[in-house]
Amino acid sequence: MERKVLANAIRALSMDGVQQANSGHPGAPMGMADIAEVLWRDHMNHNPQNPEWADR
């Protein structure tokens, strides 16, 4: 999936979370979505099929 698509998904989820909580400010999560996408894709170890994975 393209990086910009993932960053925009993070933005949309951030807006939804703030809206549902009826509290907070979406500015920081929306502004840092590109940073979060790079960290998640390039630097963090994750395996969605194994959430109990040690050393992740």
N, C-alpha and C positions, 0 to 999 in steps of 0.2 A: 504494500500500500504506500502511496506517495506521502512524503513527510508532511506536506501542507494539509493534506486531508486529515491525517492523524492529529495535527495541532488544532485544526478547526473542530474536530470532534471533542478534544479536551476543552476547548472554549465553550462549545454548546453544553457539555456536561456541567461545566462550572456555572454557567448561567442557570441551568435547571436546578442545580443544588442550592444556589442562593435563593432562587424563586421559591422552591419548596420549603426551605427553612424560614422564609419570610424574614431573613436576617442576613447581615453581612454585606460585603461589597465585592462585585465580580471583577473589579479592575486588575488586581494583582494576578489572580489565576488566568485571566484572559491575556494579560500582557506577558506572562511567563509560560504560556502554552508551548511555544517553540523550544524553550529551554527544557521543559519537562519531557517533550517528545525526544529530544536528543539524548537526554540522560537515560530514558527508558529504553530506547532502541540501541544505543551504542555503549552504554556503560554499566547498566544494571543487569544482574543475572536473574532471570525469571523463567518459570515453566508453568504456564496456566493449568496444565494437566496434573501437576504435582505441587499443590500449595504447601505441603508439609516438607518440601525439599530443604534439607539442611545446607548451610553455607550458601544460601542464595543471596 
